[in-house]
Amino acid sequence: MSAPAGRTAEPAGIVVQRGDSLWGIVARHLGPQASAAEVAAQWPRWYAANRRVIGPEPDRVLPGQIVRAPAATADGEQ
């Protein structure tokens, strides 16, 4: 996945930029066709996969943190 303009993607993750939210990061990762319901279903998985980086408040990501997509499930969902 390439990084959207103004975003830095590393092979191992996505660097949080000022103004980012976990919801927004997940929405960008899923793409423009993703519905709000799809993002709502996925952001908790992203938080679980990145809780050690994000901390106890999923609505507070900080610039410079590196978040990673959760591992794909058995059905291929990411």
PDB file of N, CA, C and O in Angstrom:
ATOM      1  N   MET A   1       0.838  -1.180   0.000  1.00  0.00           N
ATOM      2  CA  MET A   1       0.000   0.000   0.000  1.00  0.00           C
ATOM      3  C   MET A   1       0.876   1.234   0.000  1.00  0.00           C
ATOM      4  O   MET A   1       1.795   1.335   0.813  1.00  0.00           O
ATOM      5  N   SER A   2       0.621   2.150  -0.870  1.00  0.00           N
ATOM      6  CA  SER A   2       1.401   3.377  -0.888  1.00  0.00           C
ATOM      7  C   SER A   2       0.732   4.385   0.031  1.00  0.00           C
ATOM      8  O   SER A   2      -0.465   4.303   0.306  1.00  0.00           O
ATOM      9  N   ALA A   3       1.516   5.323   0.493  1.00  0.00           N
ATOM     10  CA  ALA A   3       1.004   6.318   1.428  1.00  0.00           C
ATOM     11  C   ALA A   3       0.278   7.418   0.671  1.00  0.00           C
ATOM     12  O   ALA A   3       0.740   7.859  -0.381  1.00  0.00           O
ATOM     13  N   PRO A   4      -0.878   7.872   1.211  1.00  0.00           N
ATOM     14  CA  PRO A   4      -1.534   9.030   0.614  1.00  0.00           C
ATOM     15  C   PRO A   4      -0.621  10.245   0.726  1.00  0.00           C
ATOM     16  O   PRO A   4       0.285  10.265   1.560  1.00  0.00           O
ATOM     17  N   ALA A   5      -0.850  11.246  -0.098  1.00  0.00           N
ATOM     18  CA  ALA A   5      -0.034  12.456  -0.064  1.00  0.00           C
ATOM     19  C   ALA A   5       0.021  13.003   1.357  1.00  0.00           C
ATOM     20  O   ALA A   5      -1.004  13.108   2.030  1.00  0.00           O
ATOM     21  N   GLY A   6       1.217  13.348   1.804  1.00  0.00           N
ATOM     22  CA  GLY A   6       1.370  13.918   3.132  1.00  0.00           C
ATOM     23  C   GLY A   6       1.496  12.883   4.229  1.00  0.00           C
ATOM     24  O   GLY A   6       1.643  13.244   5.396  1.00  0.00           O
ATOM     25  N   ARG A   7       1.441  11.627   3.890  1.00  0.00           N
ATOM     26  CA  ARG A   7       1.546  10.560   4.882  1.00  0.00           C
ATOM     27  C   ARG A   7       2.817   9.781   4.623  1.00  0.00           C
ATOM     28  O   ARG A   7       3.266   9.655   3.483  1.00  0.00           O
ATOM     29  N   THR A   8       3.383   9.268   5.677  1.00  0.00           N
ATOM     30  CA  THR A   8       4.587   8.465   5.540  1.00  0.00           C
ATOM     31  C   THR A   8       4.246   7.021   5.837  1.00  0.00           C
ATOM     32  O   THR A   8       3.811   6.701   6.943  1.00  0.00           O
ATOM     33  N   ALA A   9       4.435   6.156   4.875  1.00  0.00           N
ATOM     34  CA  ALA A   9       4.213   4.731   5.089  1.00  0.00           C
ATOM     35  C   ALA A   9       5.568   4.049   5.132  1.00  0.00           C
ATOM     36  O   ALA A   9       6.441   4.315   4.306  1.00  0.00           O
ATOM     37  N   GLU A  10       5.725   3.190   6.080  1.00  0.00           N
ATOM     38  CA  GLU A  10       6.927   2.395   6.183  1.00  0.00           C
ATOM     39  C   GLU A  10       6.509   0.960   5.941  1.00  0.00           C
ATOM     40  O   GLU A  10       5.347   0.613   6.154  1.00  0.00           O
ATOM     41  N   PRO A  11       7.435   0.117   5.499  1.00  0.00           N
ATOM     42  CA  PRO A  11       7.075  -1.278   5.268  1.00  0.00           C
ATOM     43  C   PRO A  11       6.424  -1.915   6.489  1.00  0.00           C
ATOM     44  O   PRO A  11       5.578  -2.800   6.360  1.00  0.00           O
ATOM     45  N   ALA A  12       6.822  -1.459   7.673  1.00  0.00           N
ATOM     46  CA  ALA A  12       6.314  -2.066   8.890  1.00  0.00           C
ATOM     47  C   ALA A  12       5.114  -1.332   9.487  1.00  0.00           C
ATOM     48  O   ALA A  12       4.566  -1.790  10.489  1.00  0.00           O
ATOM     49  N   GLY A  13       4.697  -0.231   8.917  1.00  0.00           N
ATOM     50  CA  GLY A  13       3.568   0.466   9.512  1.00  0.00           C
ATOM     51  C   GLY A  13       3.315   1.841   8.925  1.00  0.00           C
ATOM     52  O   GLY A  13       3.926   2.243   7.934  1.00  0.00           O
ATOM     53  N   ILE A  14       2.400   2.546   9.563  1.00  0.00           N
ATOM     54  CA  ILE A  14       1.984   3.874   9.140  1.00  0.00           C
ATOM     55  C   ILE A  14       2.361   4.850  10.246  1.00  0.00           C
ATOM     56  O   ILE A  14       2.002   4.653  11.407  1.00  0.00           O
ATOM     57  N   VAL A  15       3.082   5.894   9.883  1.00  0.00           N
ATOM     58  CA  VAL A  15       3.474   6.907  10.854  1.00  0.00           C
ATOM     59  C   VAL A  15       2.314   7.879  11.034  1.00  0.00           C
ATOM     60  O   VAL A  15       1.830   8.471  10.069  1.00  0.00           O
ATOM     61  N   VAL A  16       1.875   8.034  12.277  1.00  0.00           N
ATOM     62  CA  VAL A  16       0.774   8.946  12.598  1.00  0.00           C
ATOM     63  C   VAL A  16       1.258  10.379  12.394  1.00  0.00           C
ATOM     64  O   VAL A  16       2.341  10.763  12.835  1.00  0.00           O
ATOM     65  N   GLN A  17       0.428  11.148  11.717  1.00  0.00           N
ATOM     66  CA  GLN A  17       0.709  12.555  11.465  1.00  0.00           C
ATOM     67  C   GLN A  17      -0.235  13.417  12.302  1.00  0.00           C
ATOM     68  O   GLN A  17      -1.281  12.948  12.751  1.00  0.00           O
ATOM     69  N   ARG A  18       0.135  14.663  12.508  1.00  0.00           N
ATOM     70  CA  ARG A  18      -0.718  15.599  13.242  1.00  0.00           C
ATOM     71  C   ARG A  18      -2.099  15.631  12.595  1.00  0.00           C
ATOM     72  O   ARG A  18      -2.214  15.744  11.374  1.00  0.00           O
ATOM     73  N   GLY A  19      -3.133  15.533  13.404  1.00  0.00           N
ATOM     74  CA  GLY A  19      -4.506  15.567  12.903  1.00  0.00           C
ATOM     75  C   GLY A  19      -5.082  14.200  12.601  1.00  0.00           C
ATOM     76  O   GLY A  19      -6.281  14.082  12.348  1.00  0.00           O
ATOM     77  N   ASP A  20      -4.253  13.158  12.620  1.00  0.00           N
ATOM     78  CA  ASP A  20      -4.754  11.800  12.356  1.00  0.00           C
ATOM     79  C   ASP A  20      -5.592  11.287  13.519  1.00  0.00           C
ATOM     80  O   ASP A  20      -5.427  11.704  14.666  1.00  0.00           O
ATOM     81  N   SER A  21      -6.479  10.386  13.194  1.00  0.00           N
ATOM     82  CA  SER A  21      -7.232   9.629  14.187  1.00  0.00           C
ATOM     83  C   SER A  21      -7.159   8.168  13.761  1.00  0.00           C
ATOM     84  O   SER A  21      -6.889   7.862  12.600  1.00  0.00           O
ATOM     85  N   LEU A  22      -7.399   7.283  14.697  1.00  0.00           N
ATOM     86  CA  LEU A  22      -7.382   5.871  14.348  1.00  0.00           C
ATOM     87  C   LEU A  22      -8.464   5.585  13.308  1.00  0.00           C
ATOM     88  O   LEU A  22      -8.227   4.824  12.370  1.00  0.00           O
ATOM     89  N   TRP A  23      -9.631   6.176  13.459  1.00  0.00           N
ATOM     90  CA  TRP A  23     -10.714   6.020  12.490  1.00  0.00           C
ATOM     91  C   TRP A  23     -10.238   6.438  11.090  1.00  0.00           C
ATOM     92  O   TRP A  23     -10.437   5.711  10.116  1.00  0.00           O
ATOM     93  N   GLY A  24      -9.613   7.607  11.004  1.00  0.00           N
ATOM     94  CA  GLY A  24      -9.144   8.107   9.715  1.00  0.00           C
ATOM     95  C   GLY A  24      -8.075   7.230   9.095  1.00  0.00           C
ATOM     96  O   GLY A  24      -8.067   7.013   7.884  1.00  0.00           O
ATOM     97  N   ILE A  25      -7.166   6.721   9.928  1.00  0.00           N
ATOM     98  CA  ILE A  25      -6.119   5.841   9.425  1.00  0.00           C
ATOM     99  C   ILE A  25      -6.742   4.573   8.853  1.00  0.00           C
ATOM    100  O   ILE A  25      -6.368   4.127   7.769  1.00  0.00           O
ATOM    101  N   VAL A  26      -7.689   3.996   9.581  1.00  0.00           N
ATOM    102  CA  VAL A  26      -8.354   2.776   9.115  1.00  0.00           C
ATOM    103  C   VAL A  26      -9.140   3.059   7.840  1.00  0.00           C
ATOM    104  O   VAL A  26      -9.110   2.260   6.904  1.00  0.00           O
ATOM    105  N   ALA A  27      -9.837   4.183   7.796  1.00  0.00           N
ATOM    106  CA  ALA A  27     -10.615   4.536   6.607  1.00  0.00           C
ATOM    107  C   ALA A  27      -9.706   4.671   5.389  1.00  0.00           C
ATOM    108  O   ALA A  27     -10.041   4.178   4.312  1.00  0.00           O
ATOM    109  N   ARG A  28      -8.564   5.332   5.546  1.00  0.00           N
ATOM    110  CA  ARG A  28      -7.621   5.461   4.434  1.00  0.00           C
ATOM    111  C   ARG A  28      -7.093   4.102   4.000  1.00  0.00           C
ATOM    112  O   ARG A  28      -6.949   3.832   2.807  1.00  0.00           O
ATOM    113  N   HIS A  29      -6.805   3.246   4.979  1.00  0.00           N
ATOM    114  CA  HIS A  29      -6.291   1.913   4.664  1.00  0.00           C
ATOM    115  C   HIS A  29      -7.327   1.102   3.882  1.00  0.00           C
ATOM    116  O   HIS A  29      -6.975   0.396   2.937  1.00  0.00           O
ATOM    117  N   LEU A  30      -8.592   1.198   4.266  1.00  0.00           N
ATOM    118  CA  LEU A  30      -9.646   0.434   3.593  1.00  0.00           C
ATOM    119  C   LEU A  30      -9.971   0.994   2.212  1.00  0.00           C
ATOM    120  O   LEU A  30     -10.428   0.262   1.334  1.00  0.00           O
ATOM    121  N   GLY A  31      -9.738   2.273   2.021  1.00  0.00           N
ATOM    122  CA  GLY A  31      -9.972   2.884   0.717  1.00  0.00           C
ATOM    123  C   GLY A  31     -11.262   3.669   0.648  1.00  0.00           C
ATOM    124  O   GLY A  31     -12.106   3.572   1.539  1.00  0.00           O
ATOM    125  N   PRO A  32     -11.416   4.454  -0.420  1.00  0.00           N
ATOM    126  CA  PRO A  32     -12.553   5.366  -0.531  1.00  0.00           C
ATOM    127  C   PRO A  32     -13.908   4.680  -0.637  1.00  0.00           C
ATOM    128  O   PRO A  32     -14.936   5.310  -0.389  1.00  0.00           O
ATOM    129  N   GLN A  33     -13.928   3.413  -0.999  1.00  0.00           N
ATOM    130  CA  GLN A  33     -15.208   2.707  -1.113  1.00  0.00           C
ATOM    131  C   GLN A  33     -15.690   2.137   0.219  1.00  0.00           C
ATOM    132  O   GLN A  33     -16.807   1.625   0.297  1.00  0.00           O
ATOM    133  N   ALA A  34     -14.875   2.215   1.260  1.00  0.00           N
ATOM    134  CA  ALA A  34     -15.248   1.661   2.564  1.00  0.00           C
ATOM    135  C   ALA A  34     -16.383   2.480   3.184  1.00  0.00           C
ATOM    136  O   ALA A  34     -16.363   3.711   3.173  1.00  0.00           O
ATOM    137  N   SER A  35     -17.351   1.778   3.713  1.00  0.00           N
ATOM    138  CA  SER A  35     -18.472   2.445   4.379  1.00  0.00           C
ATOM    139  C   SER A  35     -18.111   2.733   5.836  1.00  0.00           C
ATOM    140  O   SER A  35     -17.151   2.179   6.373  1.00  0.00           O
ATOM    141  N   ALA A  36     -18.891   3.604   6.461  1.00  0.00           N
ATOM    142  CA  ALA A  36     -18.687   3.890   7.880  1.00  0.00           C
ATOM    143  C   ALA A  36     -18.835   2.617   8.705  1.00  0.00           C
ATOM    144  O   ALA A  36     -18.129   2.438   9.698  1.00  0.00           O
ATOM    145  N   ALA A  37     -19.737   1.738   8.309  1.00  0.00           N
ATOM    146  CA  ALA A  37     -19.924   0.475   9.026  1.00  0.00           C
ATOM    147  C   ALA A  37     -18.679  -0.402   8.931  1.00  0.00           C
ATOM    148  O   ALA A  37     -18.311  -1.069   9.898  1.00  0.00           O
ATOM    149  N   GLU A  38     -18.032  -0.401   7.768  1.00  0.00           N
ATOM    150  CA  GLU A  38     -16.806  -1.187   7.603  1.00  0.00           C
ATOM    151  C   GLU A  38     -15.676  -0.632   8.463  1.00  0.00           C
ATOM    152  O   GLU A  38     -14.929  -1.388   9.084  1.00  0.00           O
ATOM    153  N   VAL A  39     -15.557   0.678   8.493  1.00  0.00           N
ATOM    154  CA  VAL A  39     -14.526   1.305   9.329  1.00  0.00           C
ATOM    155  C   VAL A  39     -14.832   1.019  10.800  1.00  0.00           C
ATOM    156  O   VAL A  39     -13.929   0.694  11.572  1.00  0.00           O
ATOM    157  N   ALA A  40     -16.102   1.139  11.186  1.00  0.00           N
ATOM    158  CA  ALA A  40     -16.504   0.880  12.570  1.00  0.00           C
ATOM    159  C   ALA A  40     -16.203  -0.556  12.985  1.00  0.00           C
ATOM    160  O   ALA A  40     -15.878  -0.815  14.144  1.00  0.00           O
ATOM    161  N   ALA A  41     -16.308  -1.471  12.058  1.00  0.00           N
ATOM    162  CA  ALA A  41     -16.025  -2.878  12.361  1.00  0.00           C
ATOM    163  C   ALA A  41     -14.528  -3.131  12.477  1.00  0.00           C
ATOM    164  O   ALA A  41     -14.109  -4.044  13.189  1.00  0.00           O
ATOM    165  N   GLN A  42     -13.717  -2.331  11.785  1.00  0.00           N
ATOM    166  CA  GLN A  42     -12.281  -2.583  11.739  1.00  0.00           C
ATOM    167  C   GLN A  42     -11.452  -1.819  12.753  1.00  0.00           C
ATOM    168  O   GLN A  42     -10.424  -2.332  13.195  1.00  0.00           O
ATOM    169  N   TRP A  43     -11.848  -0.621  13.141  1.00  0.00           N
ATOM    170  CA  TRP A  43     -10.960   0.157  14.009  1.00  0.00           C
ATOM    171  C   TRP A  43     -10.676  -0.544  15.331  1.00  0.00           C
ATOM    172  O   TRP A  43      -9.557  -0.416  15.826  1.00  0.00           O
ATOM    173  N   PRO A  44     -11.620  -1.286  15.948  1.00  0.00           N
ATOM    174  CA  PRO A  44     -11.257  -1.975  17.190  1.00  0.00           C
ATOM    175  C   PRO A  44     -10.159  -3.026  16.997  1.00  0.00           C
ATOM    176  O   PRO A  44      -9.352  -3.249  17.899  1.00  0.00           O
ATOM    177  N   ARG A  45     -10.127  -3.668  15.830  1.00  0.00           N
ATOM    178  CA  ARG A  45      -9.051  -4.633  15.543  1.00  0.00           C
ATOM    179  C   ARG A  45      -7.713  -3.913  15.438  1.00  0.00           C
ATOM    180  O   ARG A  45      -6.697  -4.402  15.932  1.00  0.00           O
ATOM    181  N   TRP A  46      -7.715  -2.767  14.802  1.00  0.00           N
ATOM    182  CA  TRP A  46      -6.484  -1.981  14.688  1.00  0.00           C
ATOM    183  C   TRP A  46      -6.034  -1.533  16.080  1.00  0.00           C
ATOM    184  O   TRP A  46      -4.845  -1.580  16.397  1.00  0.00           O
ATOM    185  N   TYR A  47      -6.976  -1.105  16.897  1.00  0.00           N
ATOM    186  CA  TYR A  47      -6.607  -0.673  18.245  1.00  0.00           C
ATOM    187  C   TYR A  47      -6.021  -1.842  19.028  1.00  0.00           C
ATOM    188  O   TYR A  47      -4.997  -1.686  19.693  1.00  0.00           O
ATOM    189  N   ALA A  48      -6.651  -3.001  18.960  1.00  0.00           N
ATOM    190  CA  ALA A  48      -6.146  -4.178  19.669  1.00  0.00           C
ATOM    191  C   ALA A  48      -4.730  -4.517  19.210  1.00  0.00           C
ATOM    192  O   ALA A  48      -3.883  -4.881  20.026  1.00  0.00           O
ATOM    193  N   ALA A  49      -4.472  -4.402  17.926  1.00  0.00           N
ATOM    194  CA  ALA A  49      -3.153  -4.728  17.382  1.00  0.00           C
ATOM    195  C   ALA A  49      -2.100  -3.680  17.748  1.00  0.00           C
ATOM    196  O   ALA A  49      -0.902  -3.962  17.708  1.00  0.00           O
ATOM    197  N   ASN A  50      -2.542  -2.478  18.102  1.00  0.00           N
ATOM    198  CA  ASN A  50      -1.612  -1.370  18.360  1.00  0.00           C
ATOM    199  C   ASN A  50      -1.745  -0.775  19.757  1.00  0.00           C
ATOM    200  O   ASN A  50      -1.220   0.307  20.020  1.00  0.00           O
ATOM    201  N   ARG A  51      -2.432  -1.459  20.644  1.00  0.00           N
ATOM    202  CA  ARG A  51      -2.685  -0.911  21.983  1.00  0.00           C
ATOM    203  C   ARG A  51      -1.396  -0.558  22.720  1.00  0.00           C
ATOM    204  O   ARG A  51      -1.352   0.436  23.445  1.00  0.00           O
ATOM    205  N   ARG A  52      -0.354  -1.357  22.542  1.00  0.00           N
ATOM    206  CA  ARG A  52       0.914  -1.069  23.234  1.00  0.00           C
ATOM    207  C   ARG A  52       1.520   0.241  22.748  1.00  0.00           C
ATOM    208  O   ARG A  52       2.222   0.913  23.504  1.00  0.00           O
ATOM    209  N   VAL A  53       1.261   0.610  21.510  1.00  0.00           N
ATOM    210  CA  VAL A  53       1.780   1.863  20.955  1.00  0.00           C
ATOM    211  C   VAL A  53       0.856   3.023  21.322  1.00  0.00           C
ATOM    212  O   VAL A  53       1.320   4.083  21.743  1.00  0.00           O
ATOM    213  N   ILE A  54      -0.449   2.819  21.163  1.00  0.00           N
ATOM    214  CA  ILE A  54      -1.434   3.889  21.353  1.00  0.00           C
ATOM    215  C   ILE A  54      -1.693   4.184  22.825  1.00  0.00           C
ATOM    216  O   ILE A  54      -1.860   5.343  23.205  1.00  0.00           O
ATOM    217  N   GLY A  55      -1.727   3.154  23.649  1.00  0.00           N
ATOM    218  CA  GLY A  55      -2.038   3.331  25.060  1.00  0.00           C
ATOM    219  C   GLY A  55      -3.508   3.068  25.335  1.00  0.00           C
ATOM    220  O   GLY A  55      -4.207   2.511  24.488  1.00  0.00           O
ATOM    221  N   PRO A  56      -3.989   3.464  26.514  1.00  0.00           N
ATOM    222  CA  PRO A  56      -5.336   3.098  26.948  1.00  0.00           C
ATOM    223  C   PRO A  56      -6.485   3.867  26.282  1.00  0.00           C
ATOM    224  O   PRO A  56      -7.649   3.512  26.468  1.00  0.00           O
ATOM    225  N   GLU A  57      -6.174   4.904  25.519  1.00  0.00           N
ATOM    226  CA  GLU A  57      -7.226   5.718  24.899  1.00  0.00           C
ATOM    227  C   GLU A  57      -7.163   5.594  23.375  1.00  0.00           C
ATOM    228  O   GLU A  57      -6.307   6.215  22.745  1.00  0.00           O
ATOM    229  N   PRO A  58      -8.050   4.805  22.777  1.00  0.00           N
ATOM    230  CA  PRO A  58      -7.983   4.602  21.328  1.00  0.00           C
ATOM    231  C   PRO A  58      -8.243   5.864  20.514  1.00  0.00           C
ATOM    232  O   PRO A  58      -7.893   5.928  19.335  1.00  0.00           O
ATOM    233  N   ASP A  59      -8.854   6.864  21.134  1.00  0.00           N
ATOM    234  CA  ASP A  59      -9.128   8.098  20.398  1.00  0.00           C
ATOM    235  C   ASP A  59      -7.970   9.093  20.495  1.00  0.00           C
ATOM    236  O   ASP A  59      -8.098  10.251  20.097  1.00  0.00           O
ATOM    237  N   ARG A  60      -6.837   8.625  21.028  1.00  0.00           N
ATOM    238  CA  ARG A  60      -5.695   9.531  21.158  1.00  0.00           C
ATOM    239  C   ARG A  60      -4.438   8.906  20.557  1.00  0.00           C
ATOM    240  O   ARG A  60      -3.666   8.240  21.247  1.00  0.00           O
ATOM    241  N   VAL A  61      -4.251   9.131  19.268  1.00  0.00           N
ATOM    242  CA  VAL A  61      -3.006   8.731  18.619  1.00  0.00           C
ATOM    243  C   VAL A  61      -2.139   9.976  18.517  1.00  0.00           C
ATOM    244  O   VAL A  61      -2.645  11.085  18.348  1.00  0.00           O
ATOM    245  N   LEU A  62      -0.840   9.786  18.620  1.00  0.00           N
ATOM    246  CA  LEU A  62       0.075  10.919  18.651  1.00  0.00           C
ATOM    247  C   LEU A  62       0.998  10.912  17.433  1.00  0.00           C
ATOM    248  O   LEU A  62       1.410   9.852  16.962  1.00  0.00           O
ATOM    249  N   PRO A  63       1.317  12.106  16.928  1.00  0.00           N
ATOM    250  CA  PRO A  63       2.247  12.185  15.797  1.00  0.00           C
ATOM    251  C   PRO A  63       3.540  11.430  16.111  1.00  0.00           C
ATOM    252  O   PRO A  63       4.092  11.529  17.207  1.00  0.00           O
ATOM    253  N   GLY A  64       3.996  10.683  15.125  1.00  0.00           N
ATOM    254  CA  GLY A  64       5.227   9.930  15.268  1.00  0.00           C
ATOM    255  C   GLY A  64       5.019   8.478  15.669  1.00  0.00           C
ATOM    256  O   GLY A  64       5.900   7.642  15.465  1.00  0.00           O
ATOM    257  N   GLN A  65       3.857   8.175  16.238  1.00  0.00           N
ATOM    258  CA  GLN A  65       3.597   6.773  16.560  1.00  0.00           C
ATOM    259  C   GLN A  65       3.506   5.983  15.258  1.00  0.00           C
ATOM    260  O   GLN A  65       3.087   6.510  14.227  1.00  0.00           O
ATOM    261  N   ILE A  66       3.898   4.729  15.316  1.00  0.00           N
ATOM    262  CA  ILE A  66       3.801   3.865  14.143  1.00  0.00           C
ATOM    263  C   ILE A  66       2.764   2.795  14.441  1.00  0.00           C
ATOM    264  O   ILE A  66       2.916   2.002  15.370  1.00  0.00           O
ATOM    265  N   VAL A  67       1.704   2.788  13.632  1.00  0.00           N
ATOM    266  CA  VAL A  67       0.652   1.782  13.783  1.00  0.00           C
ATOM    267  C   VAL A  67       0.719   0.811  12.619  1.00  0.00           C
ATOM    268  O   VAL A  67       1.120   1.154  11.507  1.00  0.00           O
ATOM    269  N   ARG A  68       0.315  -0.403  12.917  1.00  0.00           N
ATOM    270  CA  ARG A  68       0.368  -1.471  11.910  1.00  0.00           C
ATOM    271  C   ARG A  68      -1.020  -2.053  11.709  1.00  0.00           C
ATOM    272  O   ARG A  68      -1.829  -2.105  12.635  1.00  0.00           O
ATOM    273  N   ALA A  69      -1.281  -2.484  10.500  1.00  0.00           N
ATOM    274  CA  ALA A  69      -2.543  -3.171  10.211  1.00  0.00           C
ATOM    275  C   ALA A  69      -2.556  -4.481  10.998  1.00  0.00           C
ATOM    276  O   ALA A  69      -1.521  -5.133  11.138  1.00  0.00           O
ATOM    277  N   PRO A  70      -3.722  -4.863  11.509  1.00  0.00           N
ATOM    278  CA  PRO A  70      -3.800  -6.148  12.199  1.00  0.00           C
ATOM    279  C   PRO A  70      -3.590  -7.291  11.226  1.00  0.00           C
ATOM    280  O   PRO A  70      -3.785  -7.141  10.020  1.00  0.00           O
ATOM    281  N   ALA A  71      -3.196  -8.418  11.756  1.00  0.00           N
ATOM    282  CA  ALA A  71      -3.011  -9.608  10.915  1.00  0.00           C
ATOM    283  C   ALA A  71      -4.341  -9.994  10.300  1.00  0.00           C
ATOM    284  O   ALA A  71      -5.396  -9.830  10.914  1.00  0.00           O
ATOM    285  N   ALA A  72      -4.281 -10.507   9.085  1.00  0.00           N
ATOM    286  CA  ALA A  72      -5.490 -10.975   8.407  1.00  0.00           C
ATOM    287  C   ALA A  72      -6.081 -12.140   9.167  1.00  0.00           C
ATOM    288  O   ALA A  72      -5.353 -12.941   9.754  1.00  0.00           O
ATOM    289  N   THR A  73      -7.404 -12.236   9.158  1.00  0.00           N
ATOM    290  CA  THR A  73      -8.091 -13.344   9.810  1.00  0.00           C
ATOM    291  C   THR A  73      -8.128 -14.545   8.863  1.00  0.00           C
ATOM    292  O   THR A  73      -7.698 -14.456   7.713  1.00  0.00           O
ATOM    293  N   ALA A  74      -8.644 -15.657   9.357  1.00  0.00           N
ATOM    294  CA  ALA A  74      -8.711 -16.882   8.553  1.00  0.00           C
ATOM    295  C   ALA A  74      -9.516 -16.677   7.272  1.00  0.00           C
ATOM    296  O   ALA A  74      -9.252 -17.332   6.263  1.00  0.00           O
ATOM    297  N   ASP A  75     -10.493 -15.775   7.306  1.00  0.00           N
ATOM    298  CA  ASP A  75     -11.309 -15.537   6.116  1.00  0.00           C
ATOM    299  C   ASP A  75     -10.703 -14.485   5.198  1.00  0.00           C
ATOM    300  O   ASP A  75     -11.323 -14.062   4.222  1.00  0.00           O
ATOM    301  N   GLY A  76      -9.460 -14.060   5.530  1.00  0.00           N
ATOM    302  CA  GLY A  76      -8.764 -13.096   4.685  1.00  0.00           C
ATOM    303  C   GLY A  76      -9.059 -11.658   5.011  1.00  0.00           C
ATOM    304  O   GLY A  76      -8.492 -10.758   4.391  1.00  0.00           O
ATOM    305  N   GLU A  77      -9.945 -11.411   5.983  1.00  0.00           N
ATOM    306  CA  GLU A  77     -10.283 -10.040   6.364  1.00  0.00           C
ATOM    307  C   GLU A  77      -9.115  -9.423   7.084  1.00  0.00           C
ATOM    308  O   GLU A  77      -8.450 -10.075   7.888  1.00  0.00           O
ATOM    309  N   GLN A  78      -8.864  -8.147   6.791  1.00  0.00           N
ATOM    310  CA  GLN A  78      -7.762  -7.460   7.449  1.00  0.00           C
ATOM    311  C   GLN A  78      -8.253  -6.355   8.297  1.00  0.00           C
ATOM    312  O   GLN A  78      -7.457  -5.662   8.931  1.00  0.00           O
TER     313      GLN A  78
END
